[in-house]
Amino acid sequence: MATPGGGNQDARRVMDDLIDFSAQSVRNLIAQLNALIAEMEALEDQGEVFDTLMVLRDDRHVEDTKLLGLN
């Protein structure tokens, strides 16, 4: 038999896990962004910078499409 209030504790634990996961994801994305900025600063050819930005835009569109497919 379930303990009274056990559902609230489970829900709280799940929320805490989701918050931790989200924080880790954000830290990873910030690290990737910082690495990309450093990489782009090292590029001397403006064409390479443009190409890099276009690849990023395409990657974002692919991720958005994947997310829409989940709905």
mmCIF file as Biopython writes it, N, C-alpha, C and O atoms, coordinates in Angstrom:
data_model
#
loop_
_atom_site.group_PDB
_atom_site.id
_atom_site.type_symbol
_atom_site.label_atom_id
_atom_site.label_alt_id
_atom_site.label_comp_id
_atom_site.label_asym_id
_atom_site.label_entity_id
_atom_site.label_seq_id
_atom_site.pdbx_PDB_ins_code
_atom_site.Cartn_x
_atom_site.Cartn_y
_atom_site.Cartn_z
_atom_site.occupancy
_atom_site.B_iso_or_equiv
_atom_site.auth_seq_id
_atom_site.auth_asym_id
_atom_site.pdbx_PDB_model_num
ATOM 1   N N  . MET A ? 1  ? 0.844  -1.174 0.000   1.0 0.0 1  A 1 
ATOM 2   C CA . MET A ? 1  ? 0.000  0.000  0.000   1.0 0.0 1  A 1 
ATOM 3   C C  . MET A ? 1  ? 0.893  1.243  0.000   1.0 0.0 1  A 1 
ATOM 4   O O  . MET A ? 1  ? 1.927  1.276  0.668   1.0 0.0 1  A 1 
ATOM 5   N N  . ALA A ? 2  ? 0.492  2.235  -0.738  1.0 0.0 2  A 1 
ATOM 6   C CA . ALA A ? 2  ? 1.269  3.465  -0.836  1.0 0.0 2  A 1 
ATOM 7   C C  . ALA A ? 2  ? 1.176  4.251  0.457   1.0 0.0 2  A 1 
ATOM 8   O O  . ALA A ? 2  ? 0.142  4.272  1.124   1.0 0.0 2  A 1 
ATOM 9   N N  . THR A ? 3  ? 2.268  4.888  0.790   1.0 0.0 3  A 1 
ATOM 10  C CA . THR A ? 3  ? 2.281  5.708  1.997   1.0 0.0 3  A 1 
ATOM 11  C C  . THR A ? 3  ? 1.643  7.056  1.696   1.0 0.0 3  A 1 
ATOM 12  O O  . THR A ? 3  ? 1.758  7.567  0.582   1.0 0.0 3  A 1 
ATOM 13  N N  . PRO A ? 4  ? 0.968  7.632  2.691   1.0 0.0 4  A 1 
ATOM 14  C CA . PRO A ? 4  ? 0.375  8.951  2.469   1.0 0.0 4  A 1 
ATOM 15  C C  . PRO A ? 4  ? 1.467  9.974  2.153   1.0 0.0 4  A 1 
ATOM 16  O O  . PRO A ? 4  ? 2.491  10.037 2.833   1.0 0.0 4  A 1 
ATOM 17  N N  . GLY A ? 5  ? 1.238  10.753 1.137   1.0 0.0 5  A 1 
ATOM 18  C CA . GLY A ? 5  ? 2.219  11.771 0.764   1.0 0.0 5  A 1 
ATOM 19  C C  . GLY A ? 5  ? 3.360  11.220 -0.064  1.0 0.0 5  A 1 
ATOM 20  O O  . GLY A ? 5  ? 4.230  11.979 -0.491  1.0 0.0 5  A 1 
ATOM 21  N N  . GLY A ? 6  ? 3.380  9.916  -0.302  1.0 0.0 6  A 1 
ATOM 22  C CA . GLY A ? 6  ? 4.453  9.309  -1.084  1.0 0.0 6  A 1 
ATOM 23  C C  . GLY A ? 6  ? 4.486  9.814  -2.510  1.0 0.0 6  A 1 
ATOM 24  O O  . GLY A ? 6  ? 5.556  9.981  -3.096  1.0 0.0 6  A 1 
ATOM 25  N N  . GLY A ? 7  ? 3.306  10.057 -3.068  1.0 0.0 7  A 1 
ATOM 26  C CA . GLY A ? 7  ? 3.231  10.576 -4.430  1.0 0.0 7  A 1 
ATOM 27  C C  . GLY A ? 7  ? 3.871  11.940 -4.550  1.0 0.0 7  A 1 
ATOM 28  O O  . GLY A ? 7  ? 4.519  12.246 -5.551  1.0 0.0 7  A 1 
ATOM 29  N N  . ASN A ? 8  ? 3.688  12.763 -3.526  1.0 0.0 8  A 1 
ATOM 30  C CA . ASN A ? 8  ? 4.300  14.094 -3.542  1.0 0.0 8  A 1 
ATOM 31  C C  . ASN A ? 8  ? 5.816  13.992 -3.504  1.0 0.0 8  A 1 
ATOM 32  O O  . ASN A ? 8  ? 6.512  14.743 -4.187  1.0 0.0 8  A 1 
ATOM 33  N N  . GLN A ? 9  ? 6.326  13.064 -2.708  1.0 0.0 9  A 1 
ATOM 34  C CA . GLN A ? 9  ? 7.776  12.880 -2.636  1.0 0.0 9  A 1 
ATOM 35  C C  . GLN A ? 9  ? 8.315  12.376 -3.967  1.0 0.0 9  A 1 
ATOM 36  O O  . GLN A ? 9  ? 9.373  12.813 -4.420  1.0 0.0 9  A 1 
ATOM 37  N N  . ASP A ? 10 ? 7.586  11.453 -4.593  1.0 0.0 10 A 1 
ATOM 38  C CA . ASP A ? 10 ? 8.005  10.946 -5.898  1.0 0.0 10 A 1 
ATOM 39  C C  . ASP A ? 10 ? 7.997  12.062 -6.937  1.0 0.0 10 A 1 
ATOM 40  O O  . ASP A ? 10 ? 8.934  12.197 -7.725  1.0 0.0 10 A 1 
ATOM 41  N N  . ALA A ? 11 ? 6.940  12.852 -6.931  1.0 0.0 11 A 1 
ATOM 42  C CA . ALA A ? 11 ? 6.843  13.962 -7.879  1.0 0.0 11 A 1 
ATOM 43  C C  . ALA A ? 11 ? 7.967  14.964 -7.647  1.0 0.0 11 A 1 
ATOM 44  O O  . ALA A ? 11 ? 8.551  15.477 -8.602  1.0 0.0 11 A 1 
ATOM 45  N N  . ARG A ? 12 ? 8.267  15.239 -6.400  1.0 0.0 12 A 1 
ATOM 46  C CA . ARG A ? 12 ? 9.347  16.176 -6.077  1.0 0.0 12 A 1 
ATOM 47  C C  . ARG A ? 12 ? 10.682 15.624 -6.569  1.0 0.0 12 A 1 
ATOM 48  O O  . ARG A ? 12 ? 11.505 16.363 -7.109  1.0 0.0 12 A 1 
ATOM 49  N N  . ARG A ? 13 ? 10.895 14.317 -6.378  1.0 0.0 13 A 1 
ATOM 50  C CA . ARG A ? 13 ? 12.142 13.687 -6.810  1.0 0.0 13 A 1 
ATOM 51  C C  . ARG A ? 13 ? 12.270 13.752 -8.334  1.0 0.0 13 A 1 
ATOM 52  O O  . ARG A ? 13 ? 13.345 14.037 -8.861  1.0 0.0 13 A 1 
ATOM 53  N N  . VAL A ? 14 ? 11.174 13.487 -9.030  1.0 0.0 14 A 1 
ATOM 54  C CA . VAL A ? 14 ? 11.189 13.563 -10.493 1.0 0.0 14 A 1 
ATOM 55  C C  . VAL A ? 14 ? 11.486 14.989 -10.945 1.0 0.0 14 A 1 
ATOM 56  O O  . VAL A ? 14 ? 12.292 15.198 -11.852 1.0 0.0 14 A 1 
ATOM 57  N N  . MET A ? 15 ? 10.847 15.961 -10.326 1.0 0.0 15 A 1 
ATOM 58  C CA . MET A ? 15 ? 11.096 17.363 -10.684 1.0 0.0 15 A 1 
ATOM 59  C C  . MET A ? 15 ? 12.546 17.746 -10.427 1.0 0.0 15 A 1 
ATOM 60  O O  . MET A ? 15 ? 13.161 18.424 -11.250 1.0 0.0 15 A 1 
ATOM 61  N N  . ASP A ? 16 ? 13.098 17.320 -9.298  1.0 0.0 16 A 1 
ATOM 62  C CA . ASP A ? 16 ? 14.503 17.607 -8.996  1.0 0.0 16 A 1 
ATOM 63  C C  . ASP A ? 16 ? 15.419 16.994 -10.050 1.0 0.0 16 A 1 
ATOM 64  O O  . ASP A ? 16 ? 16.382 17.625 -10.485 1.0 0.0 16 A 1 
ATOM 65  N N  . ASP A ? 17 ? 15.116 15.756 -10.460 1.0 0.0 17 A 1 
ATOM 66  C CA . ASP A ? 17 ? 15.918 15.103 -11.495 1.0 0.0 17 A 1 
ATOM 67  C C  . ASP A ? 17 ? 15.823 15.853 -12.818 1.0 0.0 17 A 1 
ATOM 68  O O  . ASP A ? 17 ? 16.827 16.021 -13.511 1.0 0.0 17 A 1 
ATOM 69  N N  . LEU A ? 18 ? 14.620 16.304 -13.170 1.0 0.0 18 A 1 
ATOM 70  C CA . LEU A ? 18 ? 14.448 17.055 -14.415 1.0 0.0 18 A 1 
ATOM 71  C C  . LEU A ? 18 ? 15.197 18.382 -14.371 1.0 0.0 18 A 1 
ATOM 72  O O  . LEU A ? 18 ? 15.792 18.796 -15.366 1.0 0.0 18 A 1 
ATOM 73  N N  . ILE A ? 19 ? 15.169 19.038 -13.236 1.0 0.0 19 A 1 
ATOM 74  C CA . ILE A ? 19 ? 15.890 20.306 -13.089 1.0 0.0 19 A 1 
ATOM 75  C C  . ILE A ? 19 ? 17.389 20.073 -13.216 1.0 0.0 19 A 1 
ATOM 76  O O  . ILE A ? 19 ? 18.080 20.840 -13.886 1.0 0.0 19 A 1 
ATOM 77  N N  . ASP A ? 20 ? 17.899 19.019 -12.578 1.0 0.0 20 A 1 
ATOM 78  C CA . ASP A ? 20 ? 19.323 18.694 -12.688 1.0 0.0 20 A 1 
ATOM 79  C C  . ASP A ? 20 ? 19.694 18.393 -14.133 1.0 0.0 20 A 1 
ATOM 80  O O  . ASP A ? 20 ? 20.717 18.867 -14.626 1.0 0.0 20 A 1 
ATOM 81  N N  . PHE A ? 21 ? 18.858 17.600 -14.818 1.0 0.0 21 A 1 
ATOM 82  C CA . PHE A ? 21 ? 19.116 17.256 -16.214 1.0 0.0 21 A 1 
ATOM 83  C C  . PHE A ? 21 ? 19.124 18.509 -17.076 1.0 0.0 21 A 1 
ATOM 84  O O  . PHE A ? 21 ? 19.986 18.667 -17.941 1.0 0.0 21 A 1 
ATOM 85  N N  . SER A ? 22 ? 18.168 19.398 -16.842 1.0 0.0 22 A 1 
ATOM 86  C CA . SER A ? 22 ? 18.079 20.632 -17.605 1.0 0.0 22 A 1 
ATOM 87  C C  . SER A ? 22 ? 19.316 21.497 -17.380 1.0 0.0 22 A 1 
ATOM 88  O O  . SER A ? 22 ? 19.861 22.064 -18.327 1.0 0.0 22 A 1 
ATOM 89  N N  . ALA A ? 23 ? 19.752 21.598 -16.142 1.0 0.0 23 A 1 
ATOM 90  C CA . ALA A ? 23 ? 20.943 22.395 -15.826 1.0 0.0 23 A 1 
ATOM 91  C C  . ALA A ? 23 ? 22.172 21.817 -16.516 1.0 0.0 23 A 1 
ATOM 92  O O  . ALA A ? 23 ? 22.999 22.563 -17.040 1.0 0.0 23 A 1 
ATOM 93  N N  . GLN A ? 24 ? 22.294 20.491 -16.520 1.0 0.0 24 A 1 
ATOM 94  C CA . GLN A ? 24 ? 23.425 19.858 -17.193 1.0 0.0 24 A 1 
ATOM 95  C C  . GLN A ? 24 ? 23.371 20.130 -18.691 1.0 0.0 24 A 1 
ATOM 96  O O  . GLN A ? 24 ? 24.398 20.403 -19.313 1.0 0.0 24 A 1 
ATOM 97  N N  . SER A ? 25 ? 22.182 20.055 -19.267 1.0 0.0 25 A 1 
ATOM 98  C CA . SER A ? 25 ? 22.017 20.315 -20.697 1.0 0.0 25 A 1 
ATOM 99  C C  . SER A ? 25 ? 22.417 21.749 -21.029 1.0 0.0 25 A 1 
ATOM 100 O O  . SER A ? 25 ? 23.103 21.993 -22.021 1.0 0.0 25 A 1 
ATOM 101 N N  . VAL A ? 26 ? 21.991 22.683 -20.209 1.0 0.0 26 A 1 
ATOM 102 C CA . VAL A ? 26 ? 22.324 24.089 -20.443 1.0 0.0 26 A 1 
ATOM 103 C C  . VAL A ? 26 ? 23.830 24.300 -20.338 1.0 0.0 26 A 1 
ATOM 104 O O  . VAL A ? 26 ? 24.416 25.003 -21.161 1.0 0.0 26 A 1 
ATOM 105 N N  . ARG A ? 27 ? 24.458 23.697 -19.335 1.0 0.0 27 A 1 
ATOM 106 C CA . ARG A ? 27 ? 25.913 23.837 -19.200 1.0 0.0 27 A 1 
ATOM 107 C C  . ARG A ? 27 ? 26.626 23.261 -20.420 1.0 0.0 27 A 1 
ATOM 108 O O  . ARG A ? 27 ? 27.593 23.849 -20.907 1.0 0.0 27 A 1 
ATOM 109 N N  . ASN A ? 28 ? 26.159 22.121 -20.917 1.0 0.0 28 A 1 
ATOM 110 C CA . ASN A ? 28 ? 26.768 21.521 -22.106 1.0 0.0 28 A 1 
ATOM 111 C C  . ASN A ? 28 ? 26.606 22.425 -23.320 1.0 0.0 28 A 1 
ATOM 112 O O  . ASN A ? 28 ? 27.546 22.602 -24.094 1.0 0.0 28 A 1 
ATOM 113 N N  . LEU A ? 29 ? 25.421 22.996 -23.489 1.0 0.0 29 A 1 
ATOM 114 C CA . LEU A ? 29 ? 25.187 23.880 -24.629 1.0 0.0 29 A 1 
ATOM 115 C C  . LEU A ? 29 ? 26.033 25.145 -24.538 1.0 0.0 29 A 1 
ATOM 116 O O  . LEU A ? 29 ? 26.537 25.624 -25.553 1.0 0.0 29 A 1 
ATOM 117 N N  . ILE A ? 30 ? 26.193 25.685 -23.347 1.0 0.0 30 A 1 
ATOM 118 C CA . ILE A ? 30 ? 27.036 26.872 -23.176 1.0 0.0 30 A 1 
ATOM 119 C C  . ILE A ? 30 ? 28.485 26.541 -23.500 1.0 0.0 30 A 1 
ATOM 120 O O  . ILE A ? 30 ? 29.174 27.337 -24.138 1.0 0.0 30 A 1 
ATOM 121 N N  . ALA A ? 31 ? 28.952 25.382 -23.071 1.0 0.0 31 A 1 
ATOM 122 C CA . ALA A ? 31 ? 30.321 24.962 -23.374 1.0 0.0 31 A 1 
ATOM 123 C C  . ALA A ? 31 ? 30.508 24.809 -24.881 1.0 0.0 31 A 1 
ATOM 124 O O  . ALA A ? 31 ? 31.539 25.209 -25.422 1.0 0.0 31 A 1 
ATOM 125 N N  . GLN A ? 32 ? 29.520 24.234 -25.558 1.0 0.0 32 A 1 
ATOM 126 C CA . GLN A ? 32 ? 29.598 24.085 -27.012 1.0 0.0 32 A 1 
ATOM 127 C C  . GLN A ? 32 ? 29.607 25.443 -27.695 1.0 0.0 32 A 1 
ATOM 128 O O  . GLN A ? 32 ? 30.344 25.654 -28.658 1.0 0.0 32 A 1 
ATOM 129 N N  . LEU A ? 33 ? 28.791 26.362 -27.199 1.0 0.0 33 A 1 
ATOM 130 C CA . LEU A ? 33 ? 28.740 27.700 -27.773 1.0 0.0 33 A 1 
ATOM 131 C C  . LEU A ? 33 ? 30.070 28.423 -27.584 1.0 0.0 33 A 1 
ATOM 132 O O  . LEU A ? 33 ? 30.560 29.066 -28.512 1.0 0.0 33 A 1 
ATOM 133 N N  . ASN A ? 34 ? 30.655 28.324 -26.401 1.0 0.0 34 A 1 
ATOM 134 C CA . ASN A ? 34 ? 31.951 28.953 -26.153 1.0 0.0 34 A 1 
ATOM 135 C C  . ASN A ? 34 ? 33.028 28.378 -27.066 1.0 0.0 34 A 1 
ATOM 136 O O  . ASN A ? 34 ? 33.871 29.115 -27.577 1.0 0.0 34 A 1 
ATOM 137 N N  . ALA A ? 35 ? 32.999 27.059 -27.271 1.0 0.0 35 A 1 
ATOM 138 C CA . ALA A ? 35 ? 33.970 26.425 -28.168 1.0 0.0 35 A 1 
ATOM 139 C C  . ALA A ? 35 ? 33.771 26.919 -29.597 1.0 0.0 35 A 1 
ATOM 140 O O  . ALA A ? 35 ? 34.742 27.169 -30.312 1.0 0.0 35 A 1 
ATOM 141 N N  . LEU A ? 36 ? 32.519 27.059 -30.012 1.0 0.0 36 A 1 
ATOM 142 C CA . LEU A ? 36 ? 32.238 27.541 -31.359 1.0 0.0 36 A 1 
ATOM 143 C C  . LEU A ? 36 ? 32.690 28.986 -31.531 1.0 0.0 36 A 1 
ATOM 144 O O  . LEU A ? 36 ? 33.246 29.340 -32.570 1.0 0.0 36 A 1 
ATOM 145 N N  . ILE A ? 37 ? 32.458 29.819 -30.531 1.0 0.0 37 A 1 
ATOM 146 C CA . ILE A ? 37 ? 32.891 31.222 -30.606 1.0 0.0 37 A 1 
ATOM 147 C C  . ILE A ? 37 ? 34.405 31.296 -30.752 1.0 0.0 37 A 1 
ATOM 148 O O  . ILE A ? 37 ? 34.915 32.061 -31.571 1.0 0.0 37 A 1 
ATOM 149 N N  . ALA A ? 38 ? 35.120 30.506 -29.964 1.0 0.0 38 A 1 
ATOM 150 C CA . ALA A ? 38 ? 36.583 30.494 -30.060 1.0 0.0 38 A 1 
ATOM 151 C C  . ALA A ? 38 ? 37.024 30.025 -31.443 1.0 0.0 38 A 1 
ATOM 152 O O  . ALA A ? 38 ? 37.965 30.567 -32.023 1.0 0.0 38 A 1 
ATOM 153 N N  . GLU A ? 39 ? 36.336 29.018 -31.961 1.0 0.0 39 A 1 
ATOM 154 C CA . GLU A ? 39 ? 36.656 28.494 -33.289 1.0 0.0 39 A 1 
ATOM 155 C C  . GLU A ? 39 ? 36.407 29.551 -34.364 1.0 0.0 39 A 1 
ATOM 156 O O  . GLU A ? 39 ? 37.213 29.718 -35.279 1.0 0.0 39 A 1 
ATOM 157 N N  . MET A ? 40 ? 35.288 30.260 -34.246 1.0 0.0 40 A 1 
ATOM 158 C CA . MET A ? 40 ? 34.957 31.271 -35.243 1.0 0.0 40 A 1 
ATOM 159 C C  . MET A ? 40 ? 35.894 32.474 -35.157 1.0 0.0 40 A 1 
ATOM 160 O O  . MET A ? 40 ? 36.210 33.089 -36.176 1.0 0.0 40 A 1 
ATOM 161 N N  . GLU A ? 41 ? 36.336 32.809 -33.953 1.0 0.0 41 A 1 
ATOM 162 C CA . GLU A ? 41 ? 37.286 33.915 -33.807 1.0 0.0 41 A 1 
ATOM 163 C C  . GLU A ? 41 ? 38.610 33.583 -34.479 1.0 0.0 41 A 1 
ATOM 164 O O  . GLU A ? 41 ? 39.317 34.478 -34.942 1.0 0.0 41 A 1 
ATOM 165 N N  . ALA A ? 42 ? 38.945 32.296 -34.531 1.0 0.0 42 A 1 
ATOM 166 C CA . ALA A ? 42 ? 40.196 31.874 -35.156 1.0 0.0 42 A 1 
ATOM 167 C C  . ALA A ? 42 ? 40.098 31.875 -36.682 1.0 0.0 42 A 1 
ATOM 168 O O  . ALA A ? 42 ? 41.123 31.883 -37.363 1.0 0.0 42 A 1 
ATOM 169 N N  . LEU A ? 43 ? 38.890 31.868 -37.223 1.0 0.0 43 A 1 
ATOM 170 C CA . LEU A ? 43 ? 38.714 31.871 -38.674 1.0 0.0 43 A 1 
ATOM 171 C C  . LEU A ? 43 ? 39.026 33.259 -39.219 1.0 0.0 43 A 1 
ATOM 172 O O  . LEU A ? 43 ? 38.541 34.269 -38.710 1.0 0.0 43 A 1 
ATOM 173 N N  . GLU A ? 44 ? 39.835 33.284 -40.249 1.0 0.0 44 A 1 
ATOM 174 C CA . GLU A ? 44 ? 40.166 34.570 -40.854 1.0 0.0 44 A 1 
ATOM 175 C C  . GLU A ? 44 ? 39.329 34.833 -42.099 1.0 0.0 44 A 1 
ATOM 176 O O  . GLU A ? 44 ? 39.137 35.983 -42.496 1.0 0.0 44 A 1 
ATOM 177 N N  . ASP A ? 45 ? 38.839 33.781 -42.702 1.0 0.0 45 A 1 
ATOM 178 C CA . ASP A ? 45 ? 38.054 33.908 -43.929 1.0 0.0 45 A 1 
ATOM 179 C C  . ASP A ? 45 ? 36.584 34.113 -43.573 1.0 0.0 45 A 1 
ATOM 180 O O  . ASP A ? 45 ? 35.974 33.262 -42.925 1.0 0.0 45 A 1 
ATOM 181 N N  . GLN A ? 46 ? 36.024 35.231 -43.993 1.0 0.0 46 A 1 
ATOM 182 C CA . GLN A ? 46 ? 34.622 35.526 -43.690 1.0 0.0 46 A 1 
ATOM 183 C C  . GLN A ? 46 ? 33.681 34.502 -44.321 1.0 0.0 46 A 1 
ATOM 184 O O  . GLN A ? 46 ? 32.590 34.262 -43.804 1.0 0.0 46 A 1 
ATOM 185 N N  . GLY A ? 47 ? 34.095 33.901 -45.425 1.0 0.0 47 A 1 
ATOM 186 C CA . GLY A ? 47 ? 33.290 32.862 -46.058 1.0 0.0 47 A 1 
ATOM 187 C C  . GLY A ? 47 ? 33.150 31.647 -45.157 1.0 0.0 47 A 1 
ATOM 188 O O  . GLY A ? 47 ? 32.088 31.026 -45.098 1.0 0.0 47 A 1 
ATOM 189 N N  . GLU A ? 48 ? 34.228 31.308 -44.452 1.0 0.0 48 A 1 
ATOM 190 C CA . GLU A ? 48 ? 34.174 30.183 -43.520 1.0 0.0 48 A 1 
ATOM 191 C C  . GLU A ? 48 ? 33.227 30.485 -42.361 1.0 0.0 48 A 1 
ATOM 192 O O  . GLU A ? 48 ? 32.488 29.610 -41.911 1.0 0.0 48 A 1 
ATOM 193 N N  . VAL A ? 49 ? 33.253 31.718 -41.885 1.0 0.0 49 A 1 
ATOM 194 C CA . VAL A ? 49 ? 32.354 32.114 -40.798 1.0 0.0 49 A 1 
ATOM 195 C C  . VAL A ? 49 ? 30.905 31.982 -41.270 1.0 0.0 49 A 1 
ATOM 196 O O  . VAL A ? 49 ? 30.058 31.446 -40.556 1.0 0.0 49 A 1 
ATOM 197 N N  . PHE A ? 50 ? 30.634 32.471 -42.465 1.0 0.0 50 A 1 
ATOM 198 C CA . PHE A ? 50 ? 29.283 32.379 -43.017 1.0 0.0 50 A 1 
ATOM 199 C C  . PHE A ? 50 ? 28.854 30.920 -43.161 1.0 0.0 50 A 1 
ATOM 200 O O  . PHE A ? 50 ? 27.743 30.554 -42.779 1.0 0.0 50 A 1 
ATOM 201 N N  . ASP A ? 51 ? 29.741 30.087 -43.716 1.0 0.0 51 A 1 
ATOM 202 C CA . ASP A ? 51 ? 29.417 28.666 -43.891 1.0 0.0 51 A 1 
ATOM 203 C C  . ASP A ? 51 ? 29.132 27.996 -42.554 1.0 0.0 51 A 1 
ATOM 204 O O  . ASP A ? 51 ? 28.211 27.187 -42.446 1.0 0.0 51 A 1 
ATOM 205 N N  . THR A ? 52 ? 29.916 28.329 -41.540 1.0 0.0 52 A 1 
ATOM 206 C CA . THR A ? 52 ? 29.710 27.755 -40.208 1.0 0.0 52 A 1 
ATOM 207 C C  . THR A ? 52 ? 28.343 28.147 -39.659 1.0 0.0 52 A 1 
ATOM 208 O O  . THR A ? 52 ? 27.635 27.314 -39.095 1.0 0.0 52 A 1 
ATOM 209 N N  . LEU A ? 53 ? 27.975 29.413 -39.824 1.0 0.0 53 A 1 
ATOM 210 C CA . LEU A ? 53 ? 26.668 29.870 -39.347 1.0 0.0 53 A 1 
ATOM 211 C C  . LEU A ? 53 ? 25.523 29.192 -40.097 1.0 0.0 53 A 1 
ATOM 212 O O  . LEU A ? 53 ? 24.491 28.885 -39.502 1.0 0.0 53 A 1 
ATOM 213 N N  . MET A ? 54 ? 25.696 28.961 -41.381 1.0 0.0 54 A 1 
ATOM 214 C CA . MET A ? 54 ? 24.647 28.292 -42.162 1.0 0.0 54 A 1 
ATOM 215 C C  . MET A ? 54 ? 24.489 26.831 -41.723 1.0 0.0 54 A 1 
ATOM 216 O O  . MET A ? 54 ? 23.373 26.314 -41.670 1.0 0.0 54 A 1 
ATOM 217 N N  . VAL A ? 55 ? 25.597 26.175 -41.411 1.0 0.0 55 A 1 
ATOM 218 C CA . VAL A ? 55 ? 25.529 24.794 -40.918 1.0 0.0 55 A 1 
ATOM 219 C C  . VAL A ? 55 ? 24.799 24.763 -39.581 1.0 0.0 55 A 1 
ATOM 220 O O  . VAL A ? 55 ? 23.981 23.875 -39.339 1.0 0.0 55 A 1 
ATOM 221 N N  . LEU A ? 56 ? 25.089 25.725 -38.716 1.0 0.0 56 A 1 
ATOM 222 C CA . LEU A ? 56 ? 24.395 25.795 -37.428 1.0 0.0 56 A 1 
ATOM 223 C C  . LEU A ? 56 ? 22.899 26.009 -37.618 1.0 0.0 56 A 1 
ATOM 224 O O  . LEU A ? 56 ? 22.086 25.393 -36.929 1.0 0.0 56 A 1 
ATOM 225 N N  . ARG A ? 57 ? 22.541 26.873 -38.540 1.0 0.0 57 A 1 
ATOM 226 C CA . ARG A ? 57 ? 21.123 27.117 -38.809 1.0 0.0 57 A 1 
ATOM 227 C C  . ARG A ? 57 ? 20.441 25.837 -39.292 1.0 0.0 57 A 1 
ATOM 228 O O  . ARG A ? 57 ? 19.337 25.507 -38.858 1.0 0.0 57 A 1 
ATOM 229 N N  . ASP A ? 58 ? 21.115 25.124 -40.195 1.0 0.0 58 A 1 
ATOM 230 C CA . ASP A ? 58 ? 20.550 23.869 -40.697 1.0 0.0 58 A 1 
ATOM 231 C C  . ASP A ? 58 ? 20.408 22.844 -39.580 1.0 0.0 58 A 1 
ATOM 232 O O  . ASP A ? 58 ? 19.408 22.128 -39.514 1.0 0.0 58 A 1 
ATOM 233 N N  . ASP A ? 59 ? 21.406 22.772 -38.701 1.0 0.0 59 A 1 
ATOM 234 C CA . ASP A ? 59 ? 21.335 21.840 -37.567 1.0 0.0 59 A 1 
ATOM 235 C C  . ASP A ? 59 ? 20.148 22.166 -36.668 1.0 0.0 59 A 1 
ATOM 236 O O  . ASP A ? 59 ? 19.458 21.269 -36.183 1.0 0.0 59 A 1 
ATOM 237 N N  . ARG A ? 60 ? 19.921 23.450 -36.454 1.0 0.0 60 A 1 
ATOM 238 C CA . ARG A ? 60 ? 18.787 23.863 -35.623 1.0 0.0 60 A 1 
ATOM 239 C C  . ARG A ? 60 ? 17.465 23.455 -36.260 1.0 0.0 60 A 1 
ATOM 240 O O  . ARG A ? 60 ? 16.547 23.006 -35.573 1.0 0.0 60 A 1 
ATOM 241 N N  . HIS A ? 61 ? 17.375 23.613 -37.575 1.0 0.0 61 A 1 
ATOM 242 C CA . HIS A ? 61 ? 16.149 23.214 -38.272 1.0 0.0 61 A 1 
ATOM 243 C C  . HIS A ? 61 ? 15.917 21.708 -38.149 1.0 0.0 61 A 1 
ATOM 244 O O  . HIS A ? 61 ? 14.781 21.265 -37.982 1.0 0.0 61 A 1 
ATOM 245 N N  . VAL A ? 62 ? 16.982 20.930 -38.232 1.0 0.0 62 A 1 
ATOM 246 C CA . VAL A ? 62 ? 16.861 19.474 -38.094 1.0 0.0 62 A 1 
ATOM 247 C C  . VAL A ? 62 ? 16.359 19.126 -36.695 1.0 0.0 62 A 1 
ATOM 248 O O  . VAL A ? 62 ? 15.468 18.290 -36.545 1.0 0.0 62 A 1 
ATOM 249 N N  . GLU A ? 63 ? 16.926 19.761 -35.674 1.0 0.0 63 A 1 
ATOM 250 C CA . GLU A ? 63 ? 16.494 19.499 -34.297 1.0 0.0 63 A 1 
ATOM 251 C C  . GLU A ? 63 ? 15.038 19.909 -34.089 1.0 0.0 63 A 1 
ATOM 252 O O  . GLU A ? 63 ? 14.278 19.202 -33.427 1.0 0.0 63 A 1 
ATOM 253 N N  . ASP A ? 64 ? 14.651 21.051 -34.655 1.0 0.0 64 A 1 
ATOM 254 C CA . ASP A ? 64 ? 13.255 21.493 -34.540 1.0 0.0 64 A 1 
ATOM 255 C C  . ASP A ? 64 ? 12.309 20.495 -35.198 1.0 0.0 64 A 1 
ATOM 256 O O  . ASP A ? 64 ? 11.234 20.205 -34.673 1.0 0.0 64 A 1 
ATOM 257 N N  . THR A ? 65 ? 12.721 19.974 -36.351 1.0 0.0 65 A 1 
ATOM 258 C CA . THR A ? 65 ? 11.899 18.993 -37.056 1.0 0.0 65 A 1 
ATOM 259 C C  . THR A ? 65 ? 11.755 17.718 -36.233 1.0 0.0 65 A 1 
ATOM 260 O O  . THR A ? 65 ? 10.675 17.130 -36.174 1.0 0.0 65 A 1 
ATOM 261 N N  . LYS A ? 66 ? 12.845 17.291 -35.599 1.0 0.0 66 A 1 
ATOM 262 C CA . LYS A ? 66 ? 12.789 16.099 -34.746 1.0 0.0 66 A 1 
ATOM 263 C C  . LYS A ? 66 ? 11.823 16.319 -33.582 1.0 0.0 66 A 1 
ATOM 264 O O  . LYS A ? 66 ? 11.032 15.436 -33.250 1.0 0.0 66 A 1 
ATOM 265 N N  . LEU A ? 67 ? 11.892 17.497 -32.966 1.0 0.0 67 A 1 
ATOM 266 C CA . LEU A ? 67 ? 10.996 17.790 -31.848 1.0 0.0 67 A 1 
ATOM 267 C C  . LEU A ? 67 ? 9.538  17.819 -32.293 1.0 0.0 67 A 1 
ATOM 268 O O  . LEU A ? 67 ? 8.660  17.330 -31.582 1.0 0.0 67 A 1 
ATOM 269 N N  . LEU A ? 68 ? 9.283  18.383 -33.455 1.0 0.0 68 A 1 
ATOM 270 C CA . LEU A ? 68 ? 7.912  18.410 -33.964 1.0 0.0 68 A 1 
ATOM 271 C C  . LEU A ? 68 ? 7.412  16.998 -34.248 1.0 0.0 68 A 1 
ATOM 272 O O  . LEU A ? 68 ? 6.223  16.717 -34.100 1.0 0.0 68 A 1 
ATOM 273 N N  . GLY A ? 69 ? 8.309  16.116 -34.653 1.0 0.0 69 A 1 
ATOM 274 C CA . GLY A ? 69 ? 7.938  14.733 -34.917 1.0 0.0 69 A 1 
ATOM 275 C C  . GLY A ? 69 ? 7.535  13.983 -33.664 1.0 0.0 69 A 1 
ATOM 276 O O  . GLY A ? 69 ? 6.803  12.997 -33.739 1.0 0.0 69 A 1 
ATOM 277 N N  . LEU A ? 70 ? 8.003  14.439 -32.513 1.0 0.0 70 A 1 
ATOM 278 C CA . LEU A ? 70 ? 7.653  13.786 -31.258 1.0 0.0 70 A 1 
ATOM 279 C C  . LEU A ? 70 ? 6.230  14.107 -30.828 1.0 0.0 70 A 1 
ATOM 280 O O  . LEU A ? 70 ? 5.618  13.346 -30.079 1.0 0.0 70 A 1 
ATOM 281 N N  . ASN A ? 71 ? 5.709  15.222 -31.296 1.0 0.0 71 A 1 
ATOM 282 C CA . ASN A ? 71 ? 4.354  15.639 -30.889 1.0 0.0 71 A 1 
ATOM 283 C C  . ASN A ? 71 ? 3.296  14.898 -31.617 1.0 0.0 71 A 1 
ATOM 284 O O  . ASN A ? 71 ? 2.109  15.133 -31.389 1.0 0.0 71 A 1 
#
